[in-house]
Amino acid sequence: MISTTGNSQLKNLLIENKDLLTSSKYTIRGIFVTNAIKDSNAESFLNATSVTTQLKVWDKPLIIEMYVPSEKAIPATSEIAFDVFGYDYVEYNVGNTAKVVIAPVSAIDLVQMEGIKNQQLFDLNLRKDLEKTKVNKDIGKSIDNASEHGNFLLYHNGITIICDKLDTSDKGKVKIQGYSVVNGCQTVSSLYRNKAKVTQDSRILTRIIQVNANQSDLISRITYNSNNQNGIKARDFRSNTQTQVRLQQEINQFYPDYFYEIKRGDEPEQRIAIENTLAGQILLAFDLKRPWSVQRYSKIFDDLHQEIFARPEVSGGRIVVLFDLYKEIERDLPRIEPPLFGGYQITKFFLLYLLSEVLSDDAVGKAFYKKPEDFYKDSAQKENLLKCIHIILGDLIIDLNGEFKEAGGDNFDFKATFKAPNLLRSLTNKVIASHKKLIARERVESFSQMWNTFESQS
């Protein structure tokens, strides 16, 4: 290829990596990536050369099938018209970037928007409907009192809608299509729940912004700044980031029994919910080996967000598997003595940290630590893995109970130990050293031994 290719970039790459490519340690696999669709000639060529070339083709249909989007788009909603006849409203352009209308929109029209019931209307918002908050209760009270409907414009901050199309050519009407509410979810949801009581007098100051669907960065900035003055948590601001959306989409696509909750108010339906705050705590304890930091919730989506979630190895599969390990730990907590220690929230993450230390020091465990989803390919593997974890946890808890007893049992200062990383590492070293001795003396089996045994029996 070096001597025959006319592509200078390819030639230079081959020359630079010649030693690597010709090494007996590696197998070369050819993958041809194209945005075209392979035709019958390509299929014939691949079939005829499959034994000798091992060439794979990623063409347009396969790329579309395997693509996991990392951004949320404006929903493709149909046109809706807001009646503003007899009311003043403002319309202006922001350079060549956006068109804006600010108008007092009737609650009767607002509750007709598509996607309120299933919450899709708020996909670009930082939160979903929280229902029982004080704000929502107060809005409900305002709706109940018909004499207050005319004062809605005085009481409520208003809502912000982003849309693909905005039309004011018909007098007294503001028409929009392809829209999403990015601020005002609680208001619109409360109006919808009480839609039988709203009247034409119930008007909400509404800011409608037309942007191009491909202006994802601008949409994110509008969403952020529209919510920046409200009671929004760091987690809310991260809910629509590429990292969080990608993880949610991966879990939706490859683990349909699970739901990755990235914003407050998300509805998992009948699926197993994994809240991303908990996922961050799990990754912080298992991957980054810092169980003493898991209770600093704000840091998970602030200073530590990139370090926790944006690493290449963090996938939807990794989160699902580690979450199931965490749930296995919850089931084993009653075995801890004294029970006081088992009742601490941080105990679960400390056991996950111990488990991480055991697995990262084991031959097969290292492969699991690197990519746990490879050990979860079917129900039989899942069952085998959880059997192994249950046995290892039992051994670790016995060792841990022994350390507690030696240190004074109920008199052991758990809180001080968990607040000091050096004390927690010292306790960890003692438990892991004891576990290693038992393996060396063949008193207990290693993860590798158990896994190979269970897999051979499957």
N, C-alpha and C positions, 0 to 999 in steps of 0.2 A: 504493500500500500504506500509506503514511503517513496518508493521509486516510481510509482505509476500515477499517484494522485496529482491532479492539477490544482487542488485546493491548498494554498500555502498555509492557512491557519490549521487545517487538519494535519498537514505534514509536520508542522512545528510541534503540535501536541503529541504526535506519535513519537517524534524524535526525543522530546523531553521525557516521555514516559516509557521509553523502549525497554529499559531494564525491568520496570514493574510489569509491563505487558508480557514480557517473555519469561517471567519468573514461574517456576513450577508450583509455587505456592497458591497461585490464583487460576481460576477458570475464566476465560474471556466469554462474555455474553454480548451479542450485538443487539441493540435496541434502536430501531429506526422510528423517529418521532416525526409526524407530519400532520398538518392541519387539513390534508386532503383525505379522501375516502379510498381505501385500497380497492382496486377493481379485480376482475377475474384473472388478469395476467399476474397481478401480485400474489393472489391466492395460489395460482399454479406454481409460481416460482418458490413460494414458501413451502408448499407441500413437497416439491421435488428436491429441495435442499435442506429440509428440516434436520436430517441426520448429520450432515457435514457442517452446516453453518450455525445452527442453534439461534437463528435470527428471529427476533420478535418485532412486531410492528404495532406501534401505538398510533393509530390513525384517529381521525376526527370523532367517529362514534365512540371509540373506547375512551378517549380523553373526556368526552362529555359524560359518559357513564361513570367514570371514576372521579371526576372533579368534585371536590368538596369546597363550596364557596366559603370565603372568610368574611363576607360582608352581607348585610341585609339590604334588600332593595325596597324601594317604595312599592307597596302593593298595587297590583293592576286593577284598581277599582273602577267601576263604571261612573258615568257623569252624575253629579248631584247639583241641584241649584238651590242657593240660599236666597230667600226673599228679603231684600233690604229696601223695598219700596217705601218712600216716606222718611227714610233715615239717611243721615249724612254718613258718608264713608270716604276714606282716603285711599288714593291709588297713586303709586309712583314706582319708578325703576331705580334699581341700585346699579348704576353703570350698565355694563353688558352682562352682569352676573345673575341678577334675579329681578323678578317683578313682585311687588308687595301690595296687598290690599289689607287695610285695617277697617273692620266693619262690626257693628252690633248685630250678631247673628242670632236668630231665634233658636231657643232650645228645642222647639218642635222639629226644626230642620236638622239640628245637630244630631239628634238621636236617630235620624234616618240614615246616617253614614254607615257604610258597609264595614263589617269586621268588629263591631263593638261586642257582640255576644261572645264570639270566640277569641276576642282580644287581639286579632291580627291587625286591627287598626293601630295598635300601639307597639308594633314590632320595632319601630325605630325609637320609641320612647325609652327612657332609662329605667322605668318601672312599669309593671302592669297594675291592674286594679287591686288595691289593698283592702277594699270593702269596709272593714270595721275600725278604721282610724278615726281620730277626733275630727279631722278635716272633713271626711266623708259624712260623718254624723251631722256636722254643722250644715253641710250643703243640703242634706236630706231635710233638716229642720226648715231651712229657707224655702225648699220646694213645698213642704207641707202647708206653709202659711201663704195663701194666695195673695194676700195684701202686700207681701214683700216681693212679689215677682218683678215689679217695676224697678226695684232697687238692685237687681242682680248686677247691673253695670257698675254700681257703687261698691258692692261687697266683694266681688270676685276678681282675681288677678287677670283672668282671661286665659285663652288657649292659643296655641301655635300649631298651624297645619302646614305641612310641606306637601306640594303637589307637582305633578308633571305638567298639567295644563290648567290655566286660569283665564277665564273669559268674562269680561264685563260689558260685552257689546250690547246685550239686551238690557234696556233700562230697568232699574230696580231689581236686577238679579246678578248674583255672583256665582258663576258656574265653575266647578273644579272637577278634575278627573285624575285618577292615579294619585291618591292622597294618603297621608299618614299623620296622626297626631303625635307630635314630638314633645309637647308640653301641655298638660291639662287632662291627663288620663283620668285622674280622680274625679274631676268635674264632669267630664263627659260620661264616665261610667255611672256616677251617681244620678245624673239626669236620666240615663237609660233605664236604671233600676226603678226610677219613679216617673217614667214617661207618661203614665196615665194622668199625672197631676200637673205636668208642665203646661204652660199657656203661651200664647203669642207674646205676652208681656215679658216672659222670661228670656231676656236677651243677654248674651255673653260677648264681651269684647273679644273679637277673634282676629288674629293676625294670620293671613294666608300668604305663603311664600312659594312662588313658582320657581323651581330650579330644574336644571337638566338632571336626568336620572344618573348620569355618569359622574356627577359632581359629588362623589361620596365624601370627600374630605370636607367640602363646604357644608354638607348635610350634618356631618359629625360636629362641626364647630357650632352650627346653629343649635343643635340639640344640646350641646354642652352649655353654651352661654344662656340658652333659654331656661335652663334648670339650675344655673350656678348660684342663684340667690335664694333657692328653696332649701328645705331640709333634706338634702340629698347626701347620701353616704358615698365613701370612696368606691364601694362595690358597685353602686348604681352607675357611676361614671365609667366604669370598666365594662359594663354589661354589653355594649355594642362594639367593643374593640374586636379587631380581626382575630386575635388569639382566642377570646372567649366564644365568639360565634363559630369559629372553626371547630373547637372542641365540642360544642353543642351539636353541630352538623355531623361530625364524625360519629358521635354516639347515636344520634338519630338514625344514621345510615347503616352502621355496622352492629349496633347493639340495641335493637328496637324495643327490648324489654325495659330499658333504662331511659331516664330523662335527665339531662344535665340542666339544672336550674340556674340561669345566669342573671335573672332579675327578679326582684320581689314581685309577687303576683303571678308568676309563671304557673301554668296549670299542667301537671304531669299526667292527668287523667288516670288511667289504670297502670301506668308504668312506675317503676322503682325510681324515686326521685333522688338525685345526687346534687345537693346544693353546692355551688362553686366555692363558698366559704369553707365548707367541710373538705372539699377536694383540695383546696389550698393548704389546709392544716395537715391533711394526709401526706401531701407531697413534701411539705416542710419537715415532717417527722421522718418519713421513709427515705426520701431522696436526699434532702439536704441535711438530714440527721440533726435537726434542731428542735426537739420536742419542747424545750423550755420556752420557745417563742410562739407556740400555737395559739396562745390566748391573747396575743396582740392583734386583734381582728383587723384594725384599720391598716396595719402595716402590710397585710396580705395583699390588699388591692392598692396599696400606695407604694412605699419604697421597695417592697419585695415582689411586686407583681411580675415583673419581667424575669427575675431570677427563679421564681416558682413555676410560672406557667409557660414562659416563652422559650424554654430549652427545647432543642430538636427532638429529644426523646419523649417529651410529654405529648401523648396522644389521647384520643378518646378511649382507646383500649386500655392504656395504662391506668387511667383514672377509674375505669370500671373494675378492673382486677384488684387494684389496691383498695377500692371501696369495699369490695367483698371480703378482703382480708380484714379490714377494719370491723366489718359486721361480725366476722368470726371471733374477733377479739372481744367484742361486746358480749357475745354468748359465753365467753370463758371468764368474765370478770368475777362471778360468784366463787371461783376457785381460789381467789386471792385472800390471804390472811396476813394481817387483820383486815376485816371487811371495810374499815374506815378508809384504807388506801384504795380499795376497789371502787369506792364511791366518788373519788376525785375525777373530774373530767379529763385532766391531763394524763391520768393513768393509762387510758386507752392509747394515747399517742406515744407514751413511753414504751408500752409493749410493742407497738408498731416499729418503733426505733430499735428495740432489741431484736425483733424479727429481721429487720433490715441488716443489722450487724451480723446475724447468723448466716443469712442468705448470701451476703456479699463476700463471705469468707469460705464459701462452699463451691466446689467445681461446677455443678449444675446450677446452684443458686446464683452464681455470677451471670449466667445466661438469663436467668429469670430476672435478676436485678436490672439487666440491660434492656430487656424487652419482655415484660411479664405477659403481654397478650399472646405471645407464642405458646404459652402454657394453658391457653384458654380457648383452643380452637373448636372444641365441641363439648357437649355435656359430660362425656366420660372424662375428658381431661380436667374439666372444672371440678368434678367430683374428686378426682385423684389429688388435685392440688389442695383443695380444702381439707382433705384427710391428712395430708402431710402437715399443713399449717396447724391443724388442730393438735396433732401429736407434738409438734415442736413447741407450741404455746404451752401445752401441759408440762413439758420438761422445763421450760423457762420459768413458769410460775412456781414450780416446786423449788427451783434454785432461788428465785426471788423471795419466796416465803421464808426460806432458810436464812437469807441475808437479813430480812426484817426481824426474825426471831433473835438472831445473834446481836442485832443492834438495839434490842429492847422492846420489840413488838409494838404495842400501843404507844409506848413512850418515844418511838422513833419520830424525829421531826421531819415529817413528809414535806410540809410547805417550804421549809428552809432549803431542803435538798433540791426541790424542783425549781426554786428561784435561782439557784447557783449552778451554772453549767459545769463547773469543775467538780462539785459534789455529785451531780447526776452522772457525769462521765465515770467517776470513781465507782459508783454503784454499778454502772453498766459493765465496766471492766471486770468486776468481781463475778457478776452473773455469767458473762460470756466465757470467762476463764473456767468457771465450774462446768459449764456446758461442754466446752472443748475437752476437758478431762474425761467426762463421761463418754464422749464419742471415742476418744483415744483408747479407753479401757473397754470399749465395745459394750458399755452398759446401756447406751441408747444409740439409735441409728441416726446417721447424718441425713440431711435433705436429699442428697444424691442417691443414697442407698434406698430410701423410702420411695422416691420418685421412680427410680428404675424398676423397683419391685412392682409397684402399682401399675406402671405403664406396661410391663411385660405380661401382667395378668389381664389387661383390658382387651 
